[in-house]
Amino acid sequence: MAYGEEYIIYNGELQPQQLTPQVYIYQDIHTLGHKPRHIAQHLRIIDHAADKLFGIRCHISIKDLEQQVTELLAANHTTRNTSVCVRLEL
């Protein structure tokens, strides 16, 4: 990982930031101390919207999403001392 480069988690894999090439829905998730807040509610909202709009379900677990958020914030050298917003796109 190059310092100064921004990273995303795409299909479960950490990689350099890129544009999303298709239509998507999203939830902005606030974090504190590299931990996402109210994660279960965010997953319920995005799962419901995905089902209604696209007929698909969000299959990520709370534990996996928490782990990926922590990994993403660490890869982007984000401080633990502040609230940071992470976007979950589906």
C-alpha positions in Angstrom: 0.0 0.0 0.0 1.4 3.4 -1.0 1.2 6.2 1.5 -1.1 9.0 0.3 -3.1 6.7 -1.9 -6.7 6.2 -1.0 -8.2 2.7 -0.7 -11.6 1.1 -0.8 -13.0 -2.3 -0.1 -14.5 -3.6 -3.4 -16.3 -7.0 -3.3 -14.6 -7.7 0.0 -11.1 -6.9 -1.2 -8.9 -3.9 -0.3 -7.7 -2.0 -3.4 -6.9 1.5 -4.6 -9.9 3.8 -5.0 -11.8 3.6 -8.2 -15.1 4.9 -9.6 -18.1 2.7 -9.3 -19.2 1.9 -12.9 -22.8 1.1 -12.2 -25.9 2.4 -10.4 -25.8 1.8 -6.7 -27.5 2.6 -3.4 -25.5 3.7 -0.3 -25.4 4.3 3.4 -23.0 6.7 5.0 -21.8 5.1 8.2 -20.1 7.2 10.9 -17.2 5.7 12.8 -15.4 6.5 16.0 -12.1 4.8 17.0 -12.2 2.9 13.7 -15.5 1.2 14.7 -18.7 1.8 12.7 -21.7 3.1 14.7 -25.2 1.8 14.4 -24.1 -0.9 11.9 -27.1 -3.2 12.3 -29.5 -0.3 11.4 -27.4 0.7 8.4 -27.4 -2.9 7.1 -31.2 -3.2 7.6 -31.8 0.0 5.7 -29.6 -0.9 2.7 -30.8 -4.5 2.6 -34.4 -3.3 2.5 -33.7 -0.7 -0.2 -31.7 -3.2 -2.3 -34.5 -5.7 -2.1 -37.2 -3.1 -3.1 -35.2 -1.4 -5.9 -33.1 -4.2 -7.4 -34.5 -7.5 -6.0 -31.2 -8.4 -4.4 -30.1 -8.8 -0.8 -27.0 -7.5 1.1 -25.2 -10.6 2.3 -22.5 -9.0 4.5 -22.5 -9.8 8.2 -22.2 -7.2 10.9 -18.9 -8.8 12.0 -17.5 -8.8 8.4 -18.5 -5.2 7.8 -17.0 -4.0 11.1 -13.7 -5.8 10.2 -13.6 -4.3 6.7 -14.3 -0.8 8.0 -11.5 -1.1 10.5 -9.1 -2.4 7.8 -10.1 0.3 5.4 -9.6 3.1 7.9 -6.2 1.7 8.9 -5.2 1.4 5.2 -6.1 5.1 4.6 -4.1 6.1 7.7 -7.2 7.6 9.3 -6.9 8.8 12.9 -8.8 7.0 15.6 -9.4 10.2 17.5 -12.2 11.5 15.3 -15.5 10.5 13.7 -15.0 9.5 10.1 -17.7 8.8 7.5 -17.5 5.5 5.5 -19.8 4.9 2.5 -21.3 1.4 2.0 -22.3 1.0 -1.7 -24.4 -1.8 -3.0 
